[in-house]
Amino acid sequence: MRYEEGFKNGVLNSWGVMIYPDSRHYEGKYKNNKCHELGVMPYQDGYHYEGDFKDDKCYGQGDIPYLDDGRFWEGGFKEDVYIGR
């Protein structure tokens, strides 16, 4: 992985971009080197999560649009798990 932008004193505590070896990237806010607050994370199976993060996990309000079949999850997430509206 490599990070671009957002470093201050060797720690990500602002907006930044994390690029994974498979070319995926997270773009959003960081706190203590972890995805935190608002961001966008694409996944390899064709969907992406847009919303709140806490300690590198989907946490709070967000949505997952599925590009292949038009489904759309929107609502609350906790520890990477969809908990509904």
C-alpha positions in Angstrom: 0.0 0.0 0.0 1.1 3.6 -0.4 -0.3 6.8 0.8 -0.6 10.1 -1.1 -1.3 13.4 0.5 -2.6 14.1 4.0 0.6 13.4 6.0 1.5 15.7 8.9 4.4 14.7 11.2 4.4 11.2 9.7 0.7 10.6 10.6 -2.4 10.8 8.5 -4.8 13.1 10.4 -6.6 14.8 7.5 -7.8 14.1 4.0 -5.7 11.6 2.0 -5.6 8.8 -0.5 -4.5 5.2 0.1 -3.6 3.1 -2.9 -3.6 -0.7 -2.6 -1.4 -3.1 -4.5 -4.4 -4.2 -6.7 -4.9 -0.5 -7.7 -8.0 0.1 -5.5 -7.9 3.3 -3.5 -9.6 4.8 -0.5 -10.2 8.5 -0.7 -11.3 10.4 2.4 -10.5 11.5 5.9 -8.1 9.9 8.3 -7.5 10.0 12.0 -4.3 8.4 13.4 -3.6 6.6 10.1 -7.1 5.0 9.9 -10.1 5.8 7.7 -12.3 8.0 9.7 -15.4 10.1 9.0 -16.4 10.6 5.4 -14.8 8.6 2.6 -15.2 6.3 -0.4 -13.8 2.8 -0.6 -14.1 0.7 -3.7 -14.2 -3.1 -3.5 -13.0 -5.7 -6.0 -16.4 -7.2 -6.6 -17.7 -4.1 -8.4 -19.3 -2.1 -5.6 -18.1 0.7 -3.3 -19.1 2.1 0.0 -19.6 5.9 0.4 -20.1 7.2 3.8 -18.8 7.3 7.4 -15.8 5.3 8.7 -14.5 4.8 12.1 -11.2 3.0 12.8 -10.9 1.7 9.2 -14.5 0.3 9.2 -17.8 1.3 7.7 -19.5 2.9 10.7 -22.4 5.3 10.7 -24.5 6.5 7.7 -23.5 5.3 4.2 -24.6 3.7 1.0 -23.5 0.9 -1.3 -24.6 1.2 -4.9 -24.4 -2.0 -6.9 -23.4 -1.2 -10.4 -24.3 -4.6 -11.9 -28.0 -5.0 -10.9 -29.2 -1.6 -9.7 -29.6 -2.5 -6.0 -28.8 0.2 -3.5 -28.2 -0.2 0.2 -28.5 2.9 2.2 -28.6 3.4 6.0 -26.6 2.5 9.1 -23.4 0.5 9.3 -21.6 -0.7 12.3 -18.2 -2.5 12.3 -18.5 -3.1 8.5 -22.0 -4.6 8.9 -25.2 -3.1 7.4 -27.7 -2.7 10.2 -30.5 -1.1 8.2 -32.3 2.2 8.0 
